[in-house]
Amino acid sequence: MDVSRRDFLKVSSGATLTGTALGTLTALGANLAPTAAQAQELRIKHAKATPSVCPYCSVGCATLIHTIEGKIVNIEGDPRSPHNEGTLCPKGAAIYQLHVNPNRPTKVLHRAPGASEWEVWDLERAVSRVAELVKETRDETFVERLENGKLVNVTTAIFSLGGATLDCEWNHVQQKLMRGLGVVAIENQARI
Ligand code: SF4
């Protein structure tokens, strides 16, 4: 449709109704569907679509990851999925930022007890410190037998908490490690 400048300004002045220029165009009767469809098509035109699953919760909504030359350019719900039918909740809809996000911390930060500032540690130092504390805690609290003599081999002072972004392979190894240490308090959204 043709929209004159006068018409546009007239409806725009009532923009409290619509809030945006796009809303104004819609109010004038412009059909934005082809434009939106074209923009959608251009965004992923030369991209490769790889089916995947949202890792944020146990609903496991299906996604399509669009990549161009190995770089993720878009992630959206997979319309072929029988349970999410192309939709994603707000958290899942922001999943692109799990991969591409300049605000994401990329270094290990450590704040010593009582300190007010964070210190950057290299990964090896951080992992060694975690291992040291796990060993110390386990050595101090390990229970081999209950008072009645029952063999239990437990470490009740350590709790393992995992999120849904941990994949099957990680959880498999995590379980082996935790059970091997005698940890029995293990929680994970995957409910393994
Ligand atoms: S999109 Fe939302 S509901 Fe679906 S798996 Fe991700 S977090 Fe769960």
Residues whose N, C-alpha, C, O or C-beta is under 5 A from the ligand:
A	BS01	SF4	C54 Y56 C57 V59 G60 C61 L88 C89 K91 G92
